[in-house]
Amino acid sequence: MLARFLEDTNWLAILSLIAASAVLSVLGDSVGTKWGKKRVSVFGLRPKNTSRLITAITGAMIAAGIIAVMAVLSQDVRTALFGMKILQQQLYDSQFKLNMSQRDTENMRVSLAETSASLDLAGFELDTMRNDKLLLEQEKRELEAALRIMREESSQLRQELRSLRSDAIALSANVLLGQAAFNEGSSREEIISGLNALKQRVRLNVLTRISDQSFTRLRDVPVDFDPESENALINELLSADMRQYVRALSGENYTVGDNMKVMIRLETGPSILTYRDGGAVYRKFVDMSSSKSTPEEILHIFLRELRNKAVNDGILPDPATNNVGTLDGESFFAAADRLSRITEPVIISASASGDIYTEGPVVIDIAFEE
């Protein structure tokens, strides 16, 4: 510390001031002594007082010299001697700015605290909204589960209702009970014979359907054909210039009872050859290497699309079932078994098994073309 003090001290200025002060002191004392011996009087003063004046002037010159030398050698001394007012003003301005900065800092601290409180409140509200969202999602899931249960119960109730209605109804309306075809130019005897054969099939089908539906072995069921409608039908068939079909449909819903009597409605229309024996009815390409469906699912979709195509081609569907024909279970599962062994792209082809007319049914043979 002492070494640093000795190193930083301006010894040249100090020694110069001491030397100058000594010289001036000696010079002032010499002049004062000399003027005192000569009894010189200045400004009318006594010699003794003149000597004191010279000493005072010498001291003043020493002080002025010290000040001058220090002012020349040191910026700080010049500032202290000549710029103190300016420094005081600058210090006051700096203090004022500091106070303003402190006040602004305090205001900012208060604003920051308020902002932090607002952020905390916003965070709390956000957490509350998240909790409300979770509660709403939970309620939504519960409502969806309740709705799913209600739908299942409704579906079950509808199924039970259909089952009850089905159990109560022994024969529904618009059930296809039989059909026949008559070529153009048929005689009255041929037409009457064909209609009688159709009536026998209808009576047998009515008896079978009602017995199966009611689980009761019935010996006979009254079946009635409207004579006027039958005569009009015979005349229409006699005057027809092309092949005609005749379909026998149940008139309404019937329940088993003592007075049950089934009314039959006869319909006729042109019977047009739609598919020839062996001709393609419907074909579909299936890539078995990439299909994710089972062979049974693929065949079900194929048969549904075949039915839609047959209806569009003019085949009359069964009014009750909307089917155009049936494929027995043995043939279906045999085709599914063959399809399950195919792992390459294949064309499923349905060809007519015999000539197929407007009234149907569509009887097909299924083949696979690899």
MARGUVO-358138 format. One record per atom (N, C-alpha, C): x, y, z. Coordinates in steps of 0.001 Angstrom, whole numbers, padded with zeros to 6 digits, always signed. Example, Ala and Ser with C-alpha at 12.3 -4.5 7.8 and 13.67 -1.06 7.14 Angstrom:
! residues 2
+013190-005690+007800;+012300-004500+007800;+013200-003300+007800;+012850-002250+007080;+013670-001060+007140;+012900+000030+007870;
//
This chain:
! residues 370
+000848-001207+000000;+000000+000000+000000;+000875+001246+000000;+001885+001259+000892;+002793+002409+000989;+003588+002565-000304;+004031+001423-000846;+004806+001478-002093;+003947+002025-003220;+002694+001598-003262;+001781+002108-004303;+001591+003601-004120;+001460+004075-002840;+001299+005502-002565;+002529+006287-003003;+003711+005775-002668;+004954+006464-003044;+005134+006483-004551;+004690+005406-005209;+004850+005323-006672;+003904+006273-007371;+002655+006410-006870;+001658+007244-007548;+001813+008726-007224;+002609+009123-006241;+002751+010535-005836;+003619+011292-006837;+003197+012525-007182;+003939+013383-008118;+005023+014123-007343;+006124+013445-007171;+007208+014023-006362;+007845+015223-007054;+007860+015266-008362;+008449+016407-009074;+007706+017689-008770;+006379+017615-008792;+005596+018820-008499;+005789+019262-007053;+005829+018266-006136;+005968+018624-004709;+007320+019267-004449;+008361+018629-004988;+009704+019169-004757;+009873+020527-005420;+009219+020676-006619;+009308+021974-007296;+008639+023057-006475;+007475+022736-005891;+006763+023714-005055;+007573+024072-003813;+008184+023025-003215;+008973+023305-001997;+010165+024205-002326;+010810+023872-003458;+011990+024663-003846;+011588+026089-004171;+010488+026243-004938;+010054+027589-005299;+009639+028375-004059;+008963+027696-003131;+008553+028386-001890;+009776+028830-001087;+010788+027975-001034;+012006+028315-000268;+012714+029502-000888;+012807+029431-002262;+013491+030543-002954;+012734+031842-002719;+011422+031804-002881;+010639+033024-002700;+010708+033518-001252;+010705+032562-000331;+010805+032973+001091;+012129+033678+001366;+013202+033052+000867;+014537+033667+001074;+014605+035022+000401;+014071+035037-000862;+014096+036303-001591;+013271+037366-000889;+012067+036990-000408;+011223+037962+000287;+011863+038429+001582;+012503+037499+002299;+013150+037894+003561;+014330+038816+003282;+015060+038500+002205;+016231+039332+001862;+015792+040735+001477;+014744+040809+000648;+014270+042141+000241;+013738+042916+001450;+012963+042182+002319;+012406+042866+003490;+013503+043360+004413;+014528+042538+004590;+015639+042936+005474;+016373+044122+004882;+016627+044005+003548;+017364+045089+002884;+016601+046385+002962;+015272+046311+002674;+014474+047533+002725;+014303+048013+004164;+014367+047071+005120;+014258+047496+006539;+015491+048235+006987;+016687+047752+006540;+017919+048442+006903;+017963+049814+006278;+017492+049934+005038;+017508+051242+004373;+016376+052124+004864;+015526+051545+005696;+014390+052265+006261;+013566+052872+005145;+013245+051998+004163;+012430+052427+003025;+010977+052388+003476;+010235+053396+003040;+008835+053475+003389;+008010+053383+002113;+006975+052513+002125;+006088+052331+000974;+004674+052704+001408;+004057+053512+000538;+002689+053955+000812;+002600+054724+002133;+003730+055333+002473;+003736+056167+003674;+003765+055368+004949;+004124+054045+004845;+004148+053215+006034;+005496+053339+006713;+005538+052958+007948;+006789+052961+008679;+007663+051862+008127;+008939+051973+008230;+009832+050928+007676;+009516+049535+008220;+009194+049478+009503;+008874+048169+010079;+007648+047573+009420;+006648+048417+009200;+005416+047929+008541;+005660+047642+007077;+006573+048401+006469;+006926+048130+005063;+007543+046765+004939;+008425+046418+005913;+009049+045088+005904;+007993+043995+006036;+007006+044209+006869;+005920+043213+007014;+005089+043094+005746;+004845+044225+005069;+004089+044204+003822;+004798+043370+002772;+006151+043591+002705;+006929+042833+001719;+006863+041354+002056;+006932+041026+003355;+006821+039607+003745;+005456+039034+003366;+004408+039816+003578;+003058+039360+003226;+002925+039170+001736;+003498+040137+000975;+003426+040005-000487;+004179+038774-000937;+005322+038561-000313;+006110+037360-000659;+005313+036108-000375;+004635+036024+000792;+003803+034852+001114;+002679+034676+000120;+002085+035831-000266;+001004+035740-001254;+001509+035226-002583;+002746+035697-002978;+003332+035226-004225;+003648+033741-004153;+004098+033328-002931;+004355+031885-002771;+003069+031107-002975;+001966+031544-002328;+000683+030855-002477;+000204+030884-003923;+000367+032065-004574;-000064+032170-005970;+000774+031268-006856;+002085+031204-006555;+002942+030323-007351;+002562+028869-007168;+002251+028506-005908;+001832+027117-005667;+000563+026796-006444;-000378+027736-006368;-001635+027520-007082;-001387+027436-008573;-000568+028307-009118;-000297+028318-010553;+000368+027024-010987;+001389+026608-010205;+002087+025373-010569;+001144+024174-010502;+000342+024100-009428;-000590+022989-009282;-001646+023007-010389;-002083+024202-010769;-003081+024300-011831;-002503+023855-013157;-001179+024180-013353;-000551+023778-014610;-000318+022282-014655;+000078+021729-013513;+000479+020321-013487;-000689+019357-013270;-001836+019779-012724;-002919+018851-012355;-004268+019330-012878;-004925+018430-013645;-006289+018698-014147;-007277+018740-012993;-007060+017881-011998;-007983+017834-010855;-007959+019141-010078;-006734+019745-009944;-006638+021019-009217;-007353+022115-009983;-007123+022124-011308;-007835+023138-012109;-009343+022970-011973;-009778+021705-012008;-011223+021459-011875;-011723+021896-010510;-010966+021600-009456;-011384+021966-008094;-011409+023483-007908;-010467+024213-008563;-010381+025649-008364;-011377+026423-009220;-011520+025940-010487;-012293+026749-011435;-013605+026098-011883;-013789+024765-011632;-015001+024091-012117;-015851+023494-011026;-015706+023964-009793;-016456+023378-008677;-017957+023589-008837;-018342+024772-009299;-019769+025031-009485;-020363+024086-010527;-019550+023936-011609;-020037+023044-012675;-020165+021615-012150;-019118+021205-011344;-019177+019855-010773;-020370+019687-009851;-020640+020698-009042;-021789+020624-008143;-023104+020521-008931;-023198+021322-010060;-024412+021254-010879;-024557+019877-011523;-023395+019354-012051;-023432+018022-012655;-023796+016958-011622;-023251+017116-010416;-023579+016169-009346;-025059+016236-008980;-025593+017445-008960;-027016+017604-008661;-027875+016963-009761;-027458+017238-011032;-028213+016639-012157;-028133+015120-012121;-026929+014617-011805;-026772+013153-011735;-027612+012573-010607;-027640+013268-009462;-028451+012802-008345;-029941+012812-008710;-030355+013870-009458;-031750+013956-009878;-032113+012803-010834;-031180+012575-011797;-031416+011462-012727;-031427+010132-012001;-030557+009988-011011;-030531+008759-010222;-031841+008558-009485;-032334+009667-008889;-033624+009566-008188;-034757+009188-009161;-034703+009815-010374;-035724+009479-011364;-035615+008014-011782;-034366+007553-011963;-034163+006151-012348;-034652+005213-011253;-034353+005600-009994;-034821+004767-008885;-036353+004737-008831;-036991+005914-009098;-038446+005952-009081;-039021+005111-010242;-038365+005237-011435;-038813+004419-012559;-038610+002937-012282;-037468+002631-011659;-037213+001228-011314;-038251+000712-010336;-038627+001552-009384;-039644+001137-008417;-040996+000935-009109;-041307+001878-010045;-042562+001727-010793;-042550+000447-011619;-041393+000177-012247;-041274-001054-013030;-041390-002286-012134;-040824-002179-010916;-040918-003306-009991;-042378-003541-009601;-043109-002437-009381;-044530-002569-009051;-045297-003167-010233;-044991-002645-011467;-045658-003184-012660;-045322-004658-012862;-044037-004982-012581;-043629-006379-012712;-044382-007262-011725;-044551-006750-010513;-045297-007521-009518;-046752-007699-009948;-047346-006598-010484;-048720-006711-010963;-048822-007687-012140;-047826-007585-013058;-047818-008519-014202;-047663-009959-013740;-046770-010145-012752;-046586-011498-012222;-047870-012016-011582;-048560-011104-010860;-049834-011519-010264;-050859-011848-011353;-050851-011023-012441;-051780-011306-013545;-051450-012639-014212;-050140-012899-014369;-049727-014180-014954;-050138-015343-014065;-049970-015163-012763;-050397-016228-011846;-051902-016461-011953;-052659-015346-012051;-054105-015475-012182;-054475-016151-013509;-053757-015718-014585;-054016-016346-015889;-053664-017833-015858;-052531-018169-015179;-052170-019583-015057;-053216-020367-014279;-053734-019735-013235;-054785-020402-012458;-056042-020610-013311;-056409-019544-014076;-057575-019680-014948;-057335-020744-016017;-056082-020803-016553;-055763-021830-017557;-055886-023226-016957;-055366-023389-015739;-055508-024697-015074;-056976-025035-014854;-057762-024000-014475;-059192-024230-014283;-059866-024646-015579;-059499-023977-016693;-060066-024327-017988;-059654-025740-018396;-058402-026098-018104;-057955-027460-018422;-058748-028485-017622;-058942-028178-016349;-059745-029091-015525;-061173-029185-016045;-061734-028014-016432;-063085-028039-017001;-063120-028850-018292;-062053-028710-019113;-061990-029485-020356;-061953-030971-020060;-061130-031360-019060;-061062-032773-018693;-062419-033273-018202;-063096-032435-017403;-064417-032830-016913;-065410-032961-018072;-065352-031985-019017;-066252-032066-020168;-065961-033300-021022;-064655-033595-021213;-064314-034798-021975;-064801-036053-021270;-064657-036060-019934;-065152-037214-019183;-066667-037335-019324;-067372-036197-019202;-068824-036224-019380;-069194-036659-020798;-068390-036192-021809;-068661-036595-023186;-068520-038101-023342;-067424-038644-022766;-067241-040092-022856;-068368-040837-022163;-068785-040314-021008;-069883-040976-020296;-071173-040903-021109;-071429-039712-021718;-072636-039574-022540;-072570-040484-023770;-071365-040554-024395;-071229-041444-025542;-071452-042893-025144;-070906-043267-023966;-071125-044641-023497;-072613-044886-023222;-073250-043882-022560;-074689-044032-022291;-075488-044095-023593;-075082-043244-024589;-075781-043266-025874;-075580-044600-026583;-074355-045123-026494;-074092-046423-027125;-074942-047517-026479;-075030-047450-025140;-075860-048439-024438;-077321-048294-024831;-077784-047016-024925;-079174-046783-025318;-079432-047280-026739;-078449-047059-027637;-078620-047549-029004;-078679-049071-029029;-077796-049704-028233;-077829-051163-028186;-079156-051657-027632;-079635-050986-026564;-080925-051379-026007;-082047-051140-027006;-081968-049991-027735;-082996-049706-028734;-082970-050742-029857;-081723-051088-030300;-081615-052113-031337;-082163-053448-030855;-081864-053768-029593;-082371-055030-029035;-083898-055002-028946;-084424-053835-028519;-085887-053718-028428;-086537-053821-029803;-085904-053162-030819;-086459-053270-032162;-086417-054703-032663;-085298-055384-032345;-085192-056777-032765;-086241-057638-032078;-086423-057391-030767;-087455-058143-030057;-088842-057828-030602;-089046-056518-030945;-090346-056142-031500;-090575-056818-032848;-089503-056821-033697;-089648-057524-034968;-089888-059005-034756;-089200-059547-033723;-089395-060970-033439;-090825-061239-032995;-091343-060322-032143;-092725-060496-031698;-093691-060381-032865;-093441-059365-033726;-094320-059207-034877;-094199-060407-035820;-092930-060846-035989;-092724-061999-036860;-093412-063236-036307;-093351-063382-034976;-094032-064526-034370;-095539-064411-034510;-096041-063172-034466;-097481-062999-034533;-097995-063129-035954;-097158-062729-036954;-097583-062779-038351;-097127-064105-038940;-098087-064881-039398;-097763-066177-039989;-097357-066046-041442;-097880-065051-042141;-097540-064844-043544;-097616-063351-043825;-096507-062786-044292;-096453-061349-044539;-097010-061026-045908;-097285-059744-046112;-097787-059284-047401;-096665-059273-048433;-097054-059412-049709;-096149-059324-050847;-095072-060402-050850;-095355-061544-050262;-094437-062675-050336;-094675-063404-051657;-093591-063659-052383;-093696-064375-053642;-093926-065861-053353;-095101-066347-053687;-095486-067728-053377;-095359-068662-054572;-095195-068128-055751;-095029-068960-056926;-095083-068126-058173;-094534-068645-059280;-094578-067946-060548;-094520-068953-061683;-094997-068534-062852;-095014-069378-064040;-094854-068490-065250;-094481-069097-066376;-094291-068359-067622;-095137-068995-068720;-095650-068131-069606;-096515-068584-070701;-095984-067977-071997;-095758-068855-072969;-095281-068396-074262;-096416-067762-075047;-096044-066908-075988;-097053-066288-076837;-097721-067355-077709;-099026-067175-077972;-099776-068123-078781;-100297-069316-078018;-100175-069298-076662;-100702-070419-075872;-102229-070424-075938;-102814-071614-075950;-104279-071739-075986;-104858-071513-074606;-106185-071346-074559;-106858-071145-073267;-106639-072360-072378;-106727-073578-072946;-106559-074779-072137;-105146-074831-071533;-104145-074486-072330;-102764-074486-071812;-102598-073447-070705;-103205-072286-070911;-103096-071228-069886;-103798-071662-068608;-105031-072216-068719;-105774-072640-067526;-105021-073756-066819;-104458-074700-067594;-103691-075791-066985;-102475-075259-066245;-101782-074278-066873;-100609-073693-066213;-100977-072936-064951;-102119-072213-064985;-102553-071472-063795;-102963-072427-062680;-103633-073556-063032;-104008-074528-062003;-102768-075125-061327;-101746-075424-062144;-100503-075932-061556;-099873-074878-060642;-099942-073626-061061;-099405-072537-060222;-100185-072440-058921;-101529-072586-058989;-102344-072522-057781;-101963-073629-056806;-101717-074823-057333;-101338-075925-056454;-100010-075625-055745;-099038-075084-056478;-097754-074730-055848;-097948-073629-054807;-098827-072675-055124;-099084-071581-054173;-099695-072131-052893;-100696-073007-053000;-101333-073569-051801;-100317-074336-050974;-099462-075102-051647;-098452-075857-050920;-097461-074927-050225;-097033-073872-050917;-096092-072917-050307;-096720-072176-049135;-098008-071789-049260;-098699-071114-048151;-098765-072024-046938;-099147-073270-047145;-099240-074215-046042;-097881-074429-045395;-096850-074566-046198;-095501-074798-045658;-095006-073585-044882;-095169-072388-045439;-094679-071173-044779;-095394-070932-043452;-096707-071059-043442;-097454-070808-042209;-097129-071865-041160;-096986-073129-041576;-096633-074187-040618;-095261-073941-040019;-094289-073541-040873;-092935-073283-040359;-092915-072059-039462;-093689-071020-039810;-093675-069786-039031;-094374-069945-037689;-095447-070710-037655;-096229-070866-036423;-095859-072124-035637;-094903-072899-036168;-094493-074147-035514;-095704-075063-035246;-096635-075027-036153;-097846-075853-036033;-098055-076611-037342;-098277-077913-037224;-098506-078702-038416;-099958-078553-038843;-100166-077779-039926;-101519-077530-040420;-101823-078481-041581;-103042-078945-041624;-103454-079835-042710;-103892-079074-043946;-104498-077927-043726;-104978-077166-044868;-105149-075715-044462;-104951-074832-045428;-105156-073398-045220;-105969-072888-046398;-107080-072187-046140;-107894-071667-047247;-107096-070636-048054;-106994-070855-049345;-106310-069933-050262;-107312-069534-051333;-107492-068228-051542;-108527-067727-052441;-107891-066903-053559;-108344-067131-054781;-107948-066356-055957;-109173-065602-056462;-109027-064358-056792;-110150-063551-057279;-110521-064013-058697;-111739-064530-058894;-112131-065039-060225;-112077-063968-061300;-112521-062779-061003;-112522-061713-062006;-111098-061371-062438;-110184-061252-061458;-108792-060963-061796;-108189-062103-062606;-108601-063359-062264;-108071-064517-062993;-108549-064513-064430;-109832-064220-064674;-110351-064167-066040;-109682-063064-066848;-109483-061892-066205;-108804-060797-066909;-107372-061189-067248;-106747-061935-066340;-105378-062379-066595;-105320-063355-067768;-106296-064293-067832;-106331-065272-068928;-106499-064560-070263;-107375-063587-070327;-107589-062845-071566;-106333-062074-071978;-105646-061515-070994;-104408-060774-071296;-103342-061706-071841;-103248-062924-071266;-102257-063891-071753;-102601-064382-073153;-103915-064538-073457;-104321-064999-074781;-103979-063976-075851;-104054-062698-075527;-103806-061644-076517;-102345-061204-076556;-101502-061776-075708;-100096-061352-075651;-099353-061815-076891;-098451-060980-077391;-097659-061322-078579;-096222-061682-078209;-095950-061888-076927;-094631-062316-076482;-094769-063081-075174;-093718-063703-074761;-093722-064497-073539;-094102-063603-072357;-094938-064139-071446;-095415-063412-070275;-095129-064229-068996;-094883-063501-067910;-094750-064162-066613;-095999-063895-065782;-096283-064799-064844;-097367-064623-063873;-096776-064906-062498;-096933-063952-061590;-096422-064099-060224;-097592-064067-059255;-097536-064965-058253;-098572-065040-057217;-097988-064491-055922;-098618-063426-055386;-098140-062744-054186;-099229-062752-053129;-098805-062834-051859;-099772-062747-050762;-100343-061343-050689;-101643-061256-050394;-102309-059963-050443;-102004-059064-049263;-101851-059624-048041;-101648-058816-046837;-101010-059697-045770;-100844-059122-044552;-100298-059892-043433;-101397-060785-042856;-101013-062022-042533;-101984-062987-042011;-101456-063595-040717;-102369-063750-039750;-102052-064409-038480;-102851-065710-038392;-102316-066635-037587;-102977-067935-037441;-104260-067764-036633;-105341-068260-037169;-106621-068166-036465;-107648-069073-037108;-108790-069141-036453;-109850-070027-036960;-110407-069564-038286;-110440-068243-038520;-111052-067706-039730;-110010-067190-040726;-108778-067697-040656;-107727-067224-041542;-108015-067673-042971;-107931-066740-043909;-108138-067021-045316;-107156-066170-046107;-106277-066808-046886;-105207-066112-047599;-105692-065721-048975;-105632-064420-049266;-105983-063906-050579;-104704-063784-051408;-104769-064242-052657;-103609-064225-053536;-103827-063186-054633;-102764-062410-054905;-102789-061399-055958;-101895-061884-057102;-102425-061858-058300;-101695-062308-059489;-101213-061098-060282;-099959-061154-060702;-099379-060090-061514;-098786-060705-062778;-098803-059959-063855;-098243-060431-065115;-097478-059325-065802;-096596-059721-066730;-095801-058762-067472;-094943-059490-068485;-094247-058742-069346;-093399-059363-070365;-092248-060134-069711;-091987-061323-070223;-090890-062150-069748;-089811-062152-070821;-088745-061406-070582;-087685-061200-071576;-086468-062030-071174;-085844-062650-072146;-084627-063420-071884;-083498-062446-071567;-083039-062479-070322;-082007-061543-069854;-080621-062155-069922;-080460-063396-069484;-079163-064078-069530;-079369-065454-070169;-078538-065774-071142;-078609-067090-071775;-077819-068107-070961;-078128-069356-071179;-077474-070455-070474;-075965-070386-070719;-075195-070330-069621;-073740-070259-069709;-073192-068868-069896;-074058-067882-070122;-073583-066517-070313;-073169-065877-068996;-072271-064896-069100;-071767-064206-067902;-072855-063302-067322;-073076-063454-066034;-074019-062587-065319;-073276-061428-064656;-072151-061755-064018;-071364-060714-063342;-069955-061228-063151;-068969-060349-063334;-067567-060708-063141;-066909-059598-062335;-065937-060002-061483;-065272-059018-060624;-063825-059441-060395;-062939-058452-060462;-061521-058695-060214;-061223-058506-058721;-060500-059464-058126;-060114-059383-056711;-058653-059776-056597;-057860-058937-055936;-056446-059247-055688;-056328-059947-054336;-056267-061261-054361;-056226-062029-053116;-054902-061870-052383;-053866-061407-053081;-052561-061249-052424;-052534-060060-051476;-053428-059100-051672;-053443-057909-050815;-054764-057704-050093;-055763-058545-050369;-057073-058377-049739;-057008-058795-048271;-057627-057988-047413;-057683-058277-045989;-059018-058906-045578;-059922-059075-046531;-061223-059673-046240;-061129-061191-046346;-062026-061861-045620;-062084-063312-045687;-062771-063733-046983;-062553-064970-047445;-063241-065427-048661;-064755-065318-048540;-065304-065618-047357;-066752-065508-047180;-067217-064073-047370;-066457-063097-046794;-066831-061691-046942;-066756-061269-048413;-065719-061723-049111;-065573-061365-050525;-066748-061900-051334;-067163-063145-051066;-068288-063728-051813;-069604-063045-051469;-069797-062682-050186;-071020-061958-049817;-071119-060637-050580;-069997-059899-050635;-070000-058630-051375;-070246-058883-052863;-069628-059932-053396;-069805-060276-054814;-071266-060576-055127;-071931-061371-054266;-073337-061720-054509;-074238-060499-054365;-073917-059598-053429;-074721-058387-053288;-074599-057508-054529;-073378-057373-055056;-073187-056585-056272;-073858-057270-057467;-073813-058614-057502;-074491-059355-058564;-075997-059100-058531;-076575-059097-057331;-078009-058818-057209;-078349-057426-057747;-077538-056426-057390;-077807-055076-057872;-077710-055011-059398;-076724-055703-059973;-076599-055691-061430;-077795-056390-062083;-078223-057524-061507;-079360-058245-062084;-080620-057387-062054;-080844-056666-060952;-082021-055786-060868;-081921-054687-061910;-080707-054127-062080;-080535-053084-063098;-080728-053647-064506;-080443-054937-064695;-080619-055549-066012;-082070-055934-066283;-082956-055777-065283;-084369-056026-065514;-084939-057232-064799;-084139-057934-063989;-084659-059075-063248;-085539-058575-062110;-086720-059188-061942;-087643-058773-060884;-087228-059405-059564;-086996-058599-058508;-086653-059164-057208;-087906-059615-056459;-087690-060422-055450;-088783-060811-054556;-089211-059571-053776;-090477-059151-053831;-090896-057926-053131;-090646-057972-051632;-090691-059160-051018;-090545-059263-049570;-089086-059238-049137;-088197-059881-049914;-086784-060009-049515;-085838-059206-050390;-086310-058751-051540;-085500-058017-052511;-084387-058876-053102;-084512-060181-053002;-083545-061105-053594;-083984-061483-054999;-083010-061877-055824;-083315-062308-057190;-083065-063799-057366;-082587-064428-056312;-082303-065855-056362;-081594-066272-055097;-081288-067535-054987;-080607-068043-053800;-079445-068927-054231;-078422-068958-053386;-077283-069851-053578;-077210-070736-052343;-077370-072042-052527;-077416-072932-051365;-076092-072894-050619;-076183-073223-049322;-075019-073135-048458;-073865-074005-048899;-074166-075185-049411;-073091-076086-049836;-072287-075470-050975;-072981-074891-051958;-072280-074262-053078;-071493-073035-052612;-072077-072266-051704;-071397-071059-051210;-070096-071416-050505;-070154-072349-049567;-068947-072676-048807;-067935-073445-049655;-068399-074181-050655;-067460-074822-051572;-066701-073763-052363;-067417-072724-052823;-066745-071633-053541;-065793-070875-052626;-066198-070652-051360;-065323-069954-050413;-064075-070775-050145;-064216-072105-050084;-063053-072969-049854;-062078-072889-051030;-062616-072894-052264;-061739-072775-053425;-061048-071421-053447;-061788-070373-053088;-061216-069024-053096;-060120-068878-052034;-060264-069563-050902;-059273-069449-049827;-057921-070016-050227;-057898-070886-051230;-056635-071488-051659;-055957-070681-052762;-056579-069600-053165;-056008-068741-054213;-055276-067576-053554;-054033-067355-053937;-053216-066281-053352;-052793-065248-054391;-053280-065356-055598;-052936-064435-056666;-054188-063641-057077;-054015-062585-057876;-055193-061889-058411;-056091-062849-059177;-057413-062703-059000;-058360-063640-059579;-059597-062879-060036;-060272-063433-061054;-061552-062896-061516;-062650-063862-061079;-063575-063367-060252;-064715-064173-059833;-065804-064010-060899;-066229-065129-061453;-067186-065087-062561;-068437-065864-062188;-069608-065238-062406;-070899-065897-062198;-071571-066035-063551;-071836-067278-063959;-072478-067543-065245;-073855-068142-065009;-074758-067918-065969;-076141-068386-065841;-076205-069905-065978;-076893-070512-065028;-077120-071964-065075;-078500-072191-065696;-078575-072073-067026;-079844-072129-067728;-080264-070737-068165;-081261-070661-069051;-081781-069375-069498;-082496-068681-068338;-082224-067380-068182;-082818-066595-067092;-083645-065482-067709;-084937-065446-067334;-085863-064450-067854;-086127-063377-066784;-086988-062460-067158;-087280-061306-066298;-087733-061739-064903;-088589-062757-064817;-089131-063158-063520;-088129-063916-062662;-087003-064341-063261;-086017-065074-062492;-086466-066498-062226;-085895-067165-061239;-084805-066673-060395;-083465-066741-061102;-082475-066010-060543;-081120-066022-061086;-080371-067195-060454;-080164-068232-061259;-079413-069405-060812;-078052-069346-061490;-076969-069411-060704;-075635-069168-061252;-074686-070290-060883;-073610-070359-061641;-072438-071178-061327;-071264-070227-061114;-070518-070445-060027;-069375-069563-059704;-068095-070237-060139;-067253-069490-060841;-065950-069976-061280;-064899-068908-060982;-063622-069367-060934;-062514-068471-060643;-061512-068544-061779;-061192-067369-062336;-060238-067307-063442;-058962-066652-062940;-057907-067422-062775;-056649-066881-062254;-055885-066177-063362;
//
